[in-house]
Amino acid sequence: MPENAAPTPQEALERAVSNSRRISTTGDIEVATYLEIAEGERVRGGAPAPDTTEPTTVLIMDFGSQYSHLIARRVREANVYCEIVPHSASRSVLEGKRVVGIILSGGPNSVYEDGAPLAPGWVFEADVPILGICYGMQALAHQLGGTVSAGLRQEYGYAAIHRNESTTDLLDGLDEDSPVWMSHGDRIETLPPGFHSLAYSENSPIAALGNGSGIYGIQFHPEVAHTPQGARILSNFVHKICGAASDWTPGHFVTEAVERIKQQVGDGKVICALSGGVDSAVAAVLLHRAIGDNLTCIFVNNGLMRREEPERVQAVFGRTLGLRLRYIDATERFLSALKGVTDPEEKRKIIGREFIGVFEAEAESLGEVDFLAQGTLYPDVIESTSSETTAAHVIKSHHNVGGLPEQMNLKLVEPLRYLFKDEVRLAGAELGIAEEVLNRQPFPGPGLAIRVIGEITFEKLEILRGADWVVMDEIKNDNLYDQLWQSFAVLTDTRTVGVMGDRRTYNYVVAIRAVTSDDAMTADWAKLPYDTLDRISNRIVNEVPEVNRVVLDITSKPPGTIEWE
């Protein structure tokens, strides 16, 4: 038998019994695998000693799933810290972390195809429980000696799973015939040695598997809302199987973030980009708690703000946060840089570049400044496809992630980089930040630049400011503001014929966008009351002379994004 050939299941079983490992080679990936059975003992991978001050951590290995961020959300909701890493991540991702479990995400590939992504060997040697979801389960089965093939029929949508065992930690507490959400075309034909089926569905004889020693797989998606008891399954895995502590709380985050900032910054001086939103506000207060007067907050009016926004930000933040705030009017600089630009990605990158230019100029005027702080969030990182998520496609470059220039004089401090929006608000409440700041709807860093479709001019910005003012006024008057994730107007680059005062008009079309969401990674269009929409439309065409038509965007995310650009 050739040295690198995969052994037969019987040979694998025999080697497992004798507590040895087998090495199989798939493409360029060397996969060290082991099998645990009653007589066997786990092979230890010699991971670096964890930092005991860190929270217990679950790693989510991304195989290109559109749902990886939802897995992270559900794990965080169980008060367990987690991070998404690419499927190609090296063992170094374990360093300094108290990793107690690994989740392998779904993905679009088939494990039996040439070049299909597989879990690296260190995953099986890390001495922690593993849960494979959909493609992740198939990868486990394939790499541990089972067989995966195309199913007799695809299985998309709802299915009922039936347990083969009355008790199992992973499925503990689930209702009989529990509904789950399936989305797969392949299935496991032969279990790996030492594994058994935990549950089945009508079209999946092996809907869940386990080996009784910490390795599990499920064919369905527990992270989506369509699996009603999916959060329980993930909670069972992280708590009952991994033994993770419920130590991911707002108080814990604040304490740890302050210490991290102190370690990173030391005696250095920091300028913080304060936009007026909750993200930058929480980041600024964290920094102030950590380094005190070594922080200077800078609010840049880039000319892309909403009506009265600069005045409101200065008043609110100076009064409620007590931070040292410098106001810079850079309207002319930004609008000049954006002149003639119509491509959305180019807009974002120009705005990111100009922001850095302003901050670096201010740093020079302040003396020696070492760091720039931003309120970057995890969804920004995920959508911009940074090093953490190389398996994902770029959705758009966020001006504070993918839109930053490669060369910067200032080092970045991003204390919220691994938080979702709701976690930021909880941290803000822990810090004592006022509700009027915490409950503000998100406003994009590039501002109205990505709500003016096509070229940006001062005149078009004024049109949009007028329409947006009406939208926000009516939304607040009807007490809808706190029920919506975002609500705003978009100035399209389309003109239509109208009739106003018995005269023909050829003016702009404004679109109304209002969505509900938990974290901006997915969103549903909001079903606004007809009376509210009627007043918004009537006021816009009467108060904004350059607009003669108002339309409503009823697209969810996906397939659309919340912003139009």
C-alpha positions as CSV (number, residue, x, y, z in Angstrom):
1,M,0.0,0.0,0.0
2,P,1.5,3.4,-1.0
3,E,2.7,5.5,2.0
4,N,0.2,8.3,1.5
5,A,-2.8,6.2,0.5
6,A,-5.8,6.4,2.8
7,P,-6.3,3.1,4.8
8,T,-9.5,1.2,4.6
9,P,-12.1,1.7,7.4
10,Q,-11.1,-1.6,9.0
11,E,-7.4,-0.6,9.0
12,A,-8.3,2.8,10.4
13,L,-10.3,1.1,13.1
14,E,-7.4,-1.1,14.0
15,R,-5.0,1.8,14.2
16,A,-7.5,3.7,16.3
17,V,-7.7,0.9,18.8
18,S,-3.9,0.9,19.1
19,N,-4.0,4.6,19.7
20,S,-2.1,5.6,16.6
21,R,-2.8,8.1,13.9
22,R,-3.2,7.9,10.2
23,I,-2.1,10.5,7.8
24,S,-4.0,11.0,4.5
25,T,-3.1,13.5,1.8
26,T,-5.8,15.4,-0.1
27,G,-4.4,17.8,-2.7
28,D,-1.8,20.0,-0.9
29,I,-3.5,19.6,2.5
30,E,-2.0,17.0,4.9
31,V,-4.8,15.9,7.2
32,A,-3.9,14.3,10.5
33,T,-6.9,12.4,11.7
34,Y,-7.7,10.2,14.7
35,L,-10.6,8.1,15.7
36,E,-11.9,7.9,19.3
37,I,-13.6,4.7,20.4
38,A,-14.3,3.4,23.9
39,E,-10.8,1.7,24.1
40,G,-9.0,4.7,22.6
41,E,-7.5,7.8,23.9
42,R,-7.5,11.3,22.4
43,V,-4.3,12.3,20.6
44,R,-3.1,15.6,22.0
45,G,-1.9,18.3,19.6
46,G,0.3,20.3,21.9
47,A,-1.5,23.6,21.4
48,P,0.2,26.6,23.0
49,A,-0.7,27.4,26.6
50,P,-3.8,29.6,26.7
51,D,-4.0,32.9,28.5
52,T,-6.2,32.2,31.5
53,T,-7.4,35.8,31.5
54,E,-9.1,35.3,28.1
55,P,-12.7,34.1,27.9
56,T,-13.3,30.5,26.8
57,T,-13.4,30.6,23.0
58,V,-15.1,28.6,20.3
59,L,-13.5,28.8,16.8
60,I,-15.8,28.8,13.8
61,M,-14.0,27.5,10.7
62,D,-15.5,29.1,7.6
63,F,-15.8,26.9,4.5
64,G,-17.5,29.7,2.5
65,S,-21.0,29.4,4.1
66,Q,-23.3,32.3,3.9
67,Y,-24.4,31.5,7.4
68,S,-21.1,31.5,9.3
69,H,-21.9,34.9,10.9
70,L,-25.2,33.5,12.1
71,I,-23.3,30.6,13.8
72,A,-21.2,33.2,15.6
73,R,-24.3,35.2,16.6
74,R,-25.9,32.1,18.2
75,V,-22.8,31.2,20.1
76,R,-22.4,34.7,21.4
77,E,-26.1,34.6,22.5
78,A,-25.2,31.7,24.6
79,N,-22.7,34.0,26.4
80,V,-19.7,32.2,24.8
81,Y,-17.0,34.1,22.9
82,C,-16.3,32.9,19.4
83,E,-14.3,33.9,16.3
84,I,-14.6,33.1,12.7
85,V,-11.4,31.8,11.0
86,P,-10.8,30.7,7.4
87,H,-10.7,27.0,6.7
88,S,-7.0,27.4,5.7
89,A,-6.1,28.9,9.1
90,S,-2.9,27.6,10.7
91,R,-2.5,26.2,14.2
92,S,-1.4,29.8,15.3
93,V,-5.1,30.8,15.7
94,L,-5.0,28.8,18.9
95,E,-2.2,30.9,20.4
96,G,-3.1,32.8,23.5
97,K,-6.7,31.7,23.4
98,R,-8.7,29.4,25.7
99,V,-10.2,27.4,22.8
100,V,-12.6,24.8,24.1
101,G,-14.3,23.8,20.8
102,I,-14.3,24.1,17.0
103,I,-17.3,24.4,14.7
104,L,-16.9,23.6,11.0
105,S,-19.3,25.6,8.9
106,G,-21.3,24.7,5.9
107,G,-20.1,25.5,2.4
108,P,-20.9,25.3,-1.3
109,N,-18.5,22.5,-2.2
110,S,-18.7,18.7,-2.4
111,V,-16.0,17.0,-0.4
112,Y,-15.3,14.4,-3.1
113,E,-14.4,17.1,-5.7
114,D,-10.8,17.8,-6.5
115,G,-9.5,20.7,-4.5
116,A,-12.5,20.7,-2.1
117,P,-11.6,22.5,1.2
118,L,-10.9,20.2,4.1
119,A,-10.1,20.8,7.8
120,P,-6.4,21.0,8.5
121,G,-4.8,18.4,10.7
122,W,-4.4,20.5,13.8
123,V,-8.2,20.7,14.1
124,F,-8.2,17.0,15.0
125,E,-5.2,17.2,17.2
126,A,-6.3,20.3,19.2
127,D,-7.9,18.1,22.0
128,V,-11.2,19.9,21.9
129,P,-14.7,18.9,20.8
130,I,-15.7,19.4,17.1
131,L,-19.1,20.1,15.5
132,G,-19.5,19.9,11.8
133,I,-22.5,21.6,10.2
134,C,-23.8,20.5,6.8
135,Y,-20.6,20.6,4.6
136,G,-18.6,20.6,7.9
137,M,-20.2,17.3,8.8
138,Q,-19.4,15.8,5.4
139,A,-15.8,17.0,5.7
140,L,-15.5,15.2,9.1
141,A,-17.0,12.0,7.7
142,H,-14.8,12.1,4.6
143,Q,-11.6,12.8,6.5
144,L,-12.2,10.3,9.2
145,G,-12.8,7.3,6.9
146,G,-16.5,7.5,5.9
147,T,-17.9,8.0,2.4
148,V,-19.9,11.0,1.1
149,S,-21.7,11.0,-2.3
150,A,-24.4,12.9,-4.1
151,G,-27.8,12.3,-2.6
152,L,-30.6,10.5,-4.4
153,R,-32.5,13.8,-4.1
154,Q,-31.6,17.2,-2.9
155,E,-33.0,18.4,0.5
156,Y,-33.8,22.1,0.8
157,G,-36.1,23.6,3.3
158,Y,-37.9,22.2,6.3
159,A,-37.5,18.6,7.4
160,A,-38.2,16.7,10.6
161,I,-35.4,14.9,12.3
162,H,-36.0,11.7,14.4
163,R,-33.6,10.7,17.0
164,N,-32.1,7.2,17.1
165,E,-31.2,7.6,20.7
166,S,-33.4,8.8,23.5
167,T,-30.5,10.8,25.1
168,T,-27.5,12.5,23.6
169,D,-25.9,15.7,24.8
170,L,-26.0,17.4,21.5
171,L,-29.7,16.9,20.9
172,D,-30.7,17.1,24.6
173,G,-34.1,18.9,25.1
174,L,-35.2,18.8,21.5
175,D,-38.8,18.0,20.7
176,E,-39.6,14.7,19.0
177,D,-39.7,15.2,15.3
178,S,-38.1,18.6,15.7
179,P,-38.3,20.7,12.5
180,V,-34.9,21.8,11.1
181,W,-33.7,23.6,8.0
182,M,-31.9,21.5,5.4
183,S,-29.8,22.9,2.5
184,H,-27.7,20.2,0.9
185,G,-27.4,17.9,-2.2
186,D,-24.8,15.4,-0.8
187,R,-25.2,12.9,2.0
188,I,-23.1,10.5,4.1
189,E,-23.4,6.9,2.8
190,T,-21.0,5.2,5.2
191,L,-20.2,6.3,8.7
192,P,-16.5,6.6,9.7
193,P,-15.3,3.9,12.1
194,G,-16.3,4.5,15.7
195,F,-19.3,6.8,14.7
196,H,-23.0,6.1,14.8
197,S,-26.1,7.9,13.6
198,L,-27.8,10.1,16.2
199,A,-30.8,11.2,14.0
200,Y,-32.3,10.8,10.6
201,S,-34.8,12.6,8.3
202,E,-36.9,11.4,5.4
203,N,-34.1,12.0,2.9
204,S,-31.1,11.9,5.2
205,P,-30.4,8.5,6.9
206,I,-27.6,10.3,8.8
207,A,-28.9,13.7,9.8
208,A,-26.7,13.8,12.9
209,L,-23.7,11.7,13.9
210,G,-21.3,11.3,16.8
211,N,-18.5,9.1,18.1
212,G,-19.3,9.4,21.8
213,S,-16.0,11.2,22.5
214,G,-16.5,14.8,21.4
215,I,-16.9,14.8,17.6
216,Y,-20.3,15.5,16.2
217,G,-21.9,16.4,12.9
218,I,-25.3,17.6,11.8
219,Q,-26.6,17.8,8.3
220,F,-29.0,20.7,8.9
221,H,-28.4,24.4,9.9
222,P,-29.1,25.1,13.6
223,E,-28.0,28.7,13.2
224,V,-30.9,29.9,11.1
225,A,-34.3,31.0,12.4
226,H,-36.0,28.2,10.4
227,T,-34.6,25.7,12.9
228,P,-36.6,26.7,15.9
229,Q,-34.5,24.8,18.4
230,G,-31.2,25.3,16.7
231,A,-30.0,27.7,19.4
232,R,-30.5,24.9,22.0
233,I,-28.3,22.6,19.9
234,L,-25.5,25.1,19.7
235,S,-25.9,25.9,23.4
236,N,-25.7,22.1,24.1
237,F,-22.5,21.9,22.1
238,V,-20.7,24.9,23.7
239,H,-21.8,24.3,27.2
240,K,-22.5,20.6,27.8
241,I,-19.9,19.2,25.4
242,C,-17.2,21.8,25.3
243,G,-17.7,23.0,28.9
244,A,-17.5,26.6,27.9
245,A,-18.1,29.1,30.6
246,S,-20.9,31.7,30.2
247,D,-18.3,34.4,30.6
248,W,-19.0,36.5,27.4
249,T,-20.9,39.3,29.1
250,P,-20.9,43.1,28.7
251,G,-19.1,43.6,32.0
252,H,-16.5,41.1,31.1
253,F,-16.0,42.7,27.7
254,V,-15.6,46.2,29.1
255,T,-13.0,45.0,31.7
256,E,-11.0,43.1,29.1
257,A,-11.2,45.8,26.4
258,V,-9.9,48.4,28.8
259,E,-7.0,46.2,29.7
260,R,-6.3,45.4,26.0
261,I,-6.2,49.1,25.2
262,K,-3.8,49.8,28.0
263,Q,-1.5,47.0,26.8
264,Q,-1.6,48.1,23.1
265,V,-1.4,51.9,23.7
266,G,0.7,52.2,26.8
267,D,1.7,55.8,27.2
268,G,0.9,56.6,23.6
269,K,-1.5,59.3,22.5
270,V,-4.7,58.4,20.5
271,I,-7.1,60.3,18.3
272,C,-10.5,58.8,17.9
273,A,-12.7,59.2,14.9
274,L,-16.0,60.2,16.4
275,S,-18.9,60.0,13.9
276,G,-21.9,60.5,16.2
277,G,-23.0,56.9,16.1
278,V,-23.1,54.3,18.8
279,D,-20.0,52.5,17.6
280,S,-17.6,55.4,17.8
281,A,-19.2,56.6,21.0
282,V,-18.6,53.3,22.8
283,A,-15.1,53.0,21.4
284,A,-14.3,56.6,22.6
285,V,-15.6,55.9,26.1
286,L,-13.7,52.7,26.4
287,L,-10.5,54.5,25.3
288,H,-11.1,57.4,27.7
289,R,-11.6,54.9,30.6
290,A,-8.3,53.2,29.6
291,I,-6.0,56.1,28.8
292,G,-7.8,59.3,30.1
293,D,-6.4,62.6,28.7
294,N,-4.2,60.8,26.2
295,L,-7.3,60.6,24.0
296,T,-8.5,63.3,21.7
297,C,-11.8,62.8,19.8
298,I,-12.1,64.3,16.3
299,F,-15.4,64.8,14.6
300,V,-15.0,65.4,10.8
301,N,-17.8,67.1,8.9
302,N,-17.1,65.6,5.4
303,G,-20.1,67.4,3.8
304,L,-21.9,64.1,3.6
305,M,-23.9,64.4,6.8
306,R,-27.6,64.7,7.3
307,R,-29.3,68.0,8.0
308,E,-28.2,69.6,11.3
309,E,-26.0,66.5,12.0
310,P,-22.8,68.4,12.8
311,E,-24.5,70.7,15.3
312,R,-26.3,67.8,16.9
313,V,-23.3,65.6,17.3
314,Q,-21.2,68.4,18.9
315,A,-24.0,69.3,21.3
316,V,-25.0,65.7,22.3
317,F,-21.5,64.3,22.7
318,G,-20.0,67.3,24.4
319,R,-22.9,67.2,26.9
320,T,-23.3,63.4,27.5
321,L,-19.8,62.0,27.2
322,G,-17.6,64.8,28.5
323,L,-14.9,64.0,25.9
324,R,-12.4,66.4,24.5
325,L,-13.8,66.9,21.0
326,R,-12.3,68.7,18.1
327,Y,-14.5,69.7,15.1
328,I,-13.1,69.8,11.6
329,D,-15.0,71.1,8.6
330,A,-13.6,69.2,5.6
331,T,-16.5,69.6,3.3
332,E,-14.6,71.1,0.5
333,R,-11.8,68.5,0.7
334,F,-14.2,65.5,0.5
335,L,-16.5,66.9,-2.3
336,S,-13.4,67.9,-4.4
337,A,-12.0,64.3,-4.1
338,L,-15.3,62.8,-5.0
339,K,-16.0,65.0,-8.0
340,G,-17.0,63.0,-11.1
341,V,-16.8,59.7,-9.2
342,T,-19.8,57.3,-9.7
343,D,-18.4,53.8,-8.8
344,P,-19.6,52.9,-5.3
345,E,-16.4,51.1,-4.3
346,E,-14.3,54.0,-5.5
347,K,-16.4,56.4,-3.4
348,R,-15.8,54.3,-0.3
349,K,-12.1,54.1,-0.9
350,I,-11.7,57.8,-1.5
351,I,-13.7,58.6,1.6
352,G,-11.5,56.2,3.7
353,R,-8.3,57.8,2.2
354,E,-9.5,61.3,2.9
355,F,-10.5,60.5,6.5
356,I,-7.0,59.2,7.1
357,G,-5.5,62.3,5.5
358,V,-7.5,64.5,7.9
359,F,-6.6,62.5,10.9
360,E,-3.0,62.4,10.1
361,A,-2.9,66.2,9.6
362,E,-4.7,66.7,12.9
363,A,-2.2,64.3,14.6
364,E,0.6,66.5,13.5
365,S,-1.1,69.6,14.9
366,L,-1.6,67.9,18.2
367,G,2.1,66.9,18.5
368,E,3.2,63.3,18.8
369,V,0.2,61.0,18.2
370,D,0.7,57.3,17.8
371,F,-2.7,55.7,17.2
372,L,-6.0,56.2,15.4
373,A,-9.1,54.6,17.1
374,Q,-12.2,53.5,15.1
375,G,-15.5,51.9,15.9
376,T,-15.0,49.1,13.5
377,L,-17.5,46.2,14.1
378,Y,-17.4,42.5,13.2
379,P,-20.0,42.8,10.3
380,D,-17.7,45.4,8.7
381,V,-14.8,43.0,8.9
382,I,-16.9,40.1,7.5
383,E,-18.4,42.0,4.6
384,S,-15.1,43.6,3.7
385,T,-13.4,40.1,3.6
386,S,-10.4,40.7,5.8
387,S,-7.8,38.1,6.8
388,E,-10.4,36.7,9.3
389,T,-12.8,35.6,6.5
390,T,-10.9,34.8,3.4
391,A,-13.4,32.1,2.4
392,A,-16.1,34.8,1.9
393,H,-16.8,37.0,-1.1
394,V,-16.3,40.8,-0.8
395,I,-19.7,42.4,-0.5
396,K,-18.5,46.0,-0.2
397,S,-15.5,47.7,1.2
398,H,-16.3,49.5,4.5
399,H,-14.5,52.8,4.6
400,N,-12.9,51.9,7.9
401,V,-11.8,48.4,6.8
402,G,-11.3,47.7,3.1
403,G,-11.4,51.4,2.3
404,L,-8.3,52.3,4.3
405,P,-5.1,53.1,2.4
406,E,-2.3,50.5,2.6
407,Q,0.2,53.0,4.0
408,M,-0.7,54.9,7.2
409,N,1.4,56.8,9.7
410,L,-1.0,56.0,12.5
411,K,-1.5,52.6,14.1
412,L,-5.1,51.4,14.5
413,V,-6.9,50.7,17.7
414,E,-10.2,48.9,17.1
415,P,-11.6,47.8,20.5
416,L,-15.0,46.7,19.0
417,R,-13.6,44.8,16.0
418,Y,-15.1,41.5,17.1
419,L,-18.5,42.7,18.3
420,F,-21.9,42.7,16.7
421,K,-24.1,45.8,16.9
422,D,-26.3,44.6,19.7
423,E,-23.2,43.7,21.8
424,V,-21.9,47.2,21.3
425,R,-25.1,48.6,22.7
426,L,-24.9,46.3,25.7
427,A,-21.3,47.4,26.3
428,G,-22.4,51.0,26.0
429,A,-25.1,50.5,28.6
430,E,-22.5,48.9,30.8
431,L,-20.3,52.0,30.4
432,G,-23.3,54.3,31.3
433,I,-23.7,55.9,27.9
434,A,-27.1,57.7,27.5
435,E,-29.9,55.9,25.6
436,E,-30.2,58.8,23.1
437,V,-26.7,57.8,21.9
438,L,-27.1,54.0,22.2
439,N,-30.4,53.9,20.4
440,R,-29.5,55.9,17.3
441,Q,-30.0,54.1,14.1
442,P,-26.8,53.2,12.3
443,F,-25.5,55.8,9.8
444,P,-22.9,54.7,7.3
445,G,-19.3,56.0,7.6
446,P,-19.3,57.2,4.0
447,G,-22.5,59.1,4.9
448,L,-24.8,60.3,2.1
449,A,-22.2,59.5,-0.5
450,I,-23.6,56.0,-0.8
451,R,-27.2,57.2,-0.8
452,V,-26.7,59.6,-3.7
453,I,-26.6,57.3,-6.7
454,G,-24.1,58.4,-9.3
455,E,-22.0,61.5,-9.1
456,I,-22.0,63.5,-5.9
457,T,-22.7,67.2,-6.0
458,F,-23.6,69.7,-3.3
459,E,-26.9,70.3,-5.0
460,K,-27.8,66.6,-5.0
461,L,-26.7,66.3,-1.4
462,E,-29.1,69.1,-0.4
463,I,-32.0,67.4,-2.2
464,L,-31.3,64.2,-0.3
465,R,-30.9,66.0,3.0
466,G,-34.4,67.5,2.5
467,A,-36.0,64.2,1.6
468,D,-34.2,62.3,4.4
469,W,-35.3,64.9,7.0
470,V,-38.9,64.2,6.1
471,V,-38.5,60.4,6.4
472,M,-36.9,60.7,9.8
473,D,-39.5,63.3,11.0
474,E,-42.4,61.1,10.1
475,I,-40.8,57.9,11.4
476,K,-40.3,59.5,14.8
477,N,-43.7,61.1,14.9
478,D,-45.3,57.7,14.5
479,N,-43.0,56.2,17.2
480,L,-41.5,53.8,14.7
481,Y,-37.8,54.9,15.1
482,D,-36.9,52.4,17.8
483,Q,-38.6,49.5,16.0
484,L,-36.5,49.9,12.9
485,W,-32.8,49.0,12.3
486,Q,-32.5,51.8,9.7
487,S,-34.9,54.2,7.8
488,F,-33.7,56.7,5.2
489,A,-34.1,58.2,1.8
490,V,-32.0,57.4,-1.3
491,L,-31.6,59.9,-4.2
492,T,-31.6,57.8,-7.3
493,D,-30.0,58.9,-10.6
494,T,-33.3,58.5,-12.3
495,R,-35.6,61.3,-13.4
496,T,-39.3,60.9,-14.4
497,V,-42.0,63.0,-15.9
498,G,-44.5,64.4,-13.6
499,V,-47.2,67.1,-13.4
500,M,-47.2,69.7,-10.7
501,G,-49.4,72.8,-10.8
502,D,-50.6,71.9,-14.3
503,R,-47.0,72.0,-15.5
504,R,-44.8,69.3,-16.7
505,T,-41.8,68.4,-14.5
506,Y,-38.8,66.1,-15.1
507,N,-37.4,65.6,-11.7
508,Y,-35.6,63.1,-9.4
509,V,-37.0,59.8,-8.0
510,V,-36.5,59.3,-4.2
511,A,-36.6,55.8,-2.8
512,I,-37.6,55.1,0.8
513,R,-35.6,52.3,2.6
514,A,-36.7,51.0,6.0
515,V,-35.5,47.6,7.4
516,T,-35.6,45.5,10.5
517,S,-32.6,43.5,11.6
518,D,-30.6,42.2,14.5
519,D,-27.1,42.8,13.3
520,A,-27.2,44.1,9.7
521,M,-25.9,40.8,8.3
522,T,-29.4,40.0,7.3
523,A,-32.4,42.3,7.1
524,D,-36.1,42.3,6.2
525,W,-37.9,45.3,4.6
526,A,-40.1,47.0,7.2
527,K,-43.9,46.9,6.6
528,L,-44.4,50.6,7.4
529,P,-48.0,51.8,7.9
530,Y,-49.7,53.1,4.7
531,D,-50.6,56.4,6.5
532,T,-46.9,56.9,7.3
533,L,-45.8,56.3,3.8
534,D,-48.6,58.5,2.5
535,R,-47.4,61.5,4.6
536,I,-43.7,60.9,3.7
537,S,-44.5,60.8,0.0
538,N,-46.7,63.9,0.1
539,R,-44.3,65.9,2.1
540,I,-41.2,65.1,0.0
541,V,-42.8,66.1,-3.3
542,N,-44.1,69.3,-1.7
543,E,-41.1,70.3,0.4
544,V,-38.3,69.2,-2.0
545,P,-39.0,70.9,-5.3
546,E,-36.5,68.8,-7.3
547,V,-38.4,65.5,-6.5
548,N,-41.6,64.5,-8.2
549,R,-41.8,60.8,-7.5
550,V,-41.3,58.6,-4.3
551,V,-40.9,54.8,-4.4
552,L,-40.5,52.2,-1.7
553,D,-37.7,49.6,-1.6
554,I,-39.2,46.2,-0.5
555,T,-36.1,44.1,-0.9
556,S,-34.7,42.1,1.9
557,K,-31.0,41.3,2.6
558,P,-30.1,39.0,0.9
559,P,-30.5,39.4,-2.0
560,G,-30.1,43.2,-1.6
561,T,-27.9,45.0,0.9
562,I,-29.3,47.6,3.3
563,E,-27.6,50.5,1.6
564,W,-27.9,51.0,-2.1
565,E,-24.2,51.4,-2.7
